[in-house]
Amino acid sequence: MHSVREVNNEIVWVGCNDRRLARFENLFPIPRGVSYNSYLIKDEKVTLMDTVDAGASFQFLTNIDWTLSQWGRGLDYLIVQHMEPDHGANIEVLLKKFPEMKIVASAKAIAMMGQFFESDFSGRTIEVKEGDTLNIGKRTLQFITAPMVHWPEVIVTYDSYEKILFSADAFGVFGALNGHIFDDEIAFEKEWLNDARRYYANIVGKFGNNVQALLKKLTPLDIAVICPLHGPIWRTDLSLFLDKYQKWSTYEPEENAVVIIYGSIYGNTEQTANALAFRLADAGVKKIAVHDVSSTHVSELIGEIFRCSHLVIACSTYNGGVYPPMDNLLEDMKNLKVQNRTVAIIENGTWAPNSGKLIINKLLEMKDMEIIEPVLTIKSTLKMARHDELCSLAAKIADTVKQG
Ligand code: FEO
């Protein structure tokens, strides 16, 4: 049975939902699933925008077959904007199924097809580069390169006839589409924003400069609808998501808020982190989040760090170094180019507390990280005799939050 919806009377969403996949890229938990979006355009030339993951092939082919049968048409063009297998896995299937179909893609994408598939693509591809166009009837599609958003071969596609931007991975979101495919059909800020941020931060967070370059290229275009490859289609409140992208891609904190992340072996560092959260609330800080680095997935923590202006790292010393899950988080922060945050540190160690110095060294490898001094050092537990030091740290953090 088909599961399609009209974007308008000539463009149909023929994508798929995947609620079976436990981890996107075998890495990021997706308890709400994920959608792989694909769009079929009815014009003089019937054109398909991207394919879907191999795990969703059956539904995808059912959707395409049903829609084409309703139109009484075959498939003329497949535009491949992105070759990552969550979108490109069915290219070879369609190549064989529609012998007249031509594949439109960048040179890098065409080269990748030769890497992923055994089939001979010669004579079946049309190479496009920055600014090239493809006339498919009423519509002239314009191609815009978007390198590293999120792979080097990516193009996005602008349809000036309906002012639609097909945006590839840009503006993508984790989460399956529950029949509602448009931004005005869902409670985005309440139910989707966290996963939108987590998707952005972990998938393209490293490539902020490339996202900025793409946003600049899009500025002159009159865009009424954004059709991404994951998550809802934007047709109503585009500025909401564009504003988020502007902040995330410039590493500007989304909120003046504090996230406390602790790594605690027996609960003593945790107790200090909790106590700090309460002192911060006493000091008037309104938005405080607390996470255990051992139980909250690192992709969630990265999302939280992209959201918050302030980060507190409370961490045990382990084998003379940083507690391993915290070490992993710091490495991920560096790889994803986290920057421009204010950070306070609590270190713990029963005989040789050492994690604070190592954490600072790692933070200094990132750009524009402001450290709130001094590190609060505890040996095993924070004694009541040192309560003033905890309050003093809370006051310093609260002051900088209020200044922000
Ligand atoms: Fe959704 Fe970069 O693939």
Residues whose N, C-alpha, C, O or C-beta is under 5 A from the ligand:
A	BS01	FEO	E84 D86 H150 D169
